[in-house]
């Protein structure tokens, strides 16, 4: 197609069937139009980032207050006491289940609190690499190469959305992931339900028994082999084919658990705090309540900083979009455009380093006025 103000698209396959190359040419006028649209996006992104910062600071303070309030209210419970009904209790001790957990599809069972079947399929995965070149006159040429690799992965990569789906079709897995949680778990006199036990991850590997090989052969009518701790539904484990399965198991073994939650009969439920949080904490091992609350505060702090970082990055992108048209205008001379692009990035960074902490400080006025004043002064 000839070049036009709207740009043109040229596609061609490389000599390898597993690489697809796409070349896109965008004219200078089209880039200016896109940059002007980018200003509108930036004008939305910056306020949205500030709103996100305000929400995050309020969430962080409320969660911290909920944890501190709960810390003062928690009751150590050695037995099920009707007087503690609805109250926040801390219980720690050995947990177990009477009945074995079973995989209904394969001959696998375990004495555990949770049993998780992990299913990986050998399938195509698309990855891309893009190179962008600014031409004299301000136009831009973008070359994108799509690589197709064969990998083991959980679930199914949607091959219909690949840039080049032909020859890279992924079938539907013949078996899905599965998990089961003990319905008869006990912790002393307490009977924690599935919703409580399922809050703990199953991180212990369970070797696949030999009986699973025959069960898999009978179910799928194909080859099955034990490879380490996994079961490979395939003809040759050394040369897997697209659609082959690799199955492994993880369990949460019987053992000590520590729980903080509202006593609900002999079970536990989330405890609703006045600050608005619903607390239900479950951890492996015997841990005192203070240690569990400390861990919850640390997790809250980490989450707060992660959201702050995401909001700051979004804000920086928003400021970059505001400066975008100036960079595109200068790209008529690529060298000049590169210099202005670096300057725009630094200007956006400076603006973010001022606006983000000031937004945090203003959000804190309702919660931490002294700290807010310090941060606001630093931002200014």
ZIPERA-V717145 format. One record per residue. RES is the residue in one small letter. OMEGA is omega in whole degrees, 0 to 359 (* if undefined). Layout:
<<RES,OMEGA> <RES,OMEGA>>
//
This chain:
<<x,178> <x,178> <x,176> <x,179> <x,180> <x,180> <x,180> <x,182> <x,177> <x,181> <x,177> <x,178> <x,177> <x,181> <x,177> <x,181> <x,184> <x,176> <x,178> <x,184> <x,179> <x,179> <x,181> <x,179> <x,180> <x,181> <x,181> <x,181> <x,178> <x,179> <x,178> <x,178> <x,179> <x,180> <x,178> <x,175> <x,178> <x,177> <x,179> <x,178> <x,179> <x,179> <x,175> <x,186> <x,182> <x,177> <x,179> <x,178> <x,179> <x,177> <x,178> <x,178> <x,179> <x,180> <x,183> <x,180> <x,177> <x,178> <x,182> <x,181> <x,180> <x,179> <x,178> <x,179> <x,179> <x,181> <x,180> <x,178> <x,180> <x,180> <x,181> <x,185> <x,189> <x,181> <x,175> <x,185> <x,177> <x,180> <x,178> <x,182> <x,179> <x,180> <x,180> <x,181> <x,180> <x,180> <x,178> <x,183> <x,175> <x,181> <x,179> <x,179> <x,181> <x,178> <x,181> <x,176> <x,183> <x,185> <x,176> <x,174> <x,186> <x,170> <x,184> <x,184> <x,182> <x,184> <x,180> <x,178> <x,181> <x,171> <x,187> <x,177> <x,176> <x,175> <x,183> <x,175> <x,179> <x,181> <x,175> <x,178> <x,175> <x,190> <x,178> <x,174> <x,180> <x,171> <x,185> <x,174> <x,184> <x,174> <x,181> <x,180> <x,176> <x,184> <x,174> <x,184> <x,174> <x,178> <x,184> <x,177> <x,182> <x,178> <x,180> <x,177> <x,179> <x,180> <x,182> <x,183> <x,175> <x,185> <x,168> <x,181> <x,177> <x,180> <x,181> <x,172> <x,183> <x,184> <x,179> <x,178> <x,177> <x,176> <x,178> <x,183> <x,183> <x,180> <x,180> <x,183> <x,175> <x,179> <x,173> <x,179> <x,180> <x,179> <x,182> <x,174> <x,185> <x,175> <x,178> <x,181> <x,182> <x,177> <x,184> <x,181> <x,178> <x,176> <x,189> <x,178> <x,182> <x,179> <x,181> <x,182> <x,182> <x,181> <x,178> <x,182> <x,184> <x,177> <x,179> <x,182> <x,176> <x,188> <x,181> <x,180> <x,176> <x,178> <x,180> <x,180> <x,180> <x,181> <x,181> <x,180> <x,181> <x,178> <x,180> <x,178> <x,181> <x,183> <x,188> <x,180> <x,182> <x,181> <x,177> <x,185> <x,173> <x,178> <x,183> <x,179> <x,185> <x,175> <x,181> <x,175> <x,187> <x,177> <x,183> <x,180> <x,180> <x,180> <x,183> <x,178> <x,178> <x,181> <x,176> <x,183> <x,173> <x,187> <x,176> <x,184> <x,173> <x,180> <x,165> <x,185> <x,174> <x,182> <x,184> <x,175> <x,174> <x,185> <x,170> <x,181> <x,178> <x,177> <x,179> <x,188> <x,175> <x,180> <x,180> <x,178> <x,176> <x,179> <x,182> <x,179> <x,179> <x,179> <x,174> <x,181> <x,175> <x,187> <x,171> <x,184> <x,179> <x,180> <x,175> <x,180> <x,176> <x,183> <x,177> <x,182> <x,181> <x,180> <x,180> <x,177> <x,178> <x,178> <x,179> <x,177> <x,179> <x,178> <x,178> <x,179> <x,180> <x,180> <x,180> <x,181> <x,177> <x,180> <x,175> <x,181> <x,179> <x,179> <x,180> <x,178> <x,178> <x,179> <x,179> <x,177> <x,178> <x,178> <x,178> <x,179> <x,178> <x,181> <x,186> <x,182> <x,180> <x,179> <x,181> <x,177> <x,181> <x,183> <x,173> <x,171> <x,188> <x,181> <x,179> <x,179> <x,179> <x,180> <x,180> <x,177> <x,177> <x,179> <x,179> <x,178> <x,179> <x,179> <x,178> <x,179> <x,179> <x,180> <x,179> <x,181> <x,176> <x,187> <x,183> <x,179> <x,177> <x,178> <x,178> <x,182> <x,180> <x,179> <x,183> <x,185> <x,182> <x,185> <x,185> <x,187> <x,182> <x,178> <x,180> <x,181> <x,179> <x,181> <x,180> <x,178> <x,178> <x,179> <x,178> <x,*>>
//
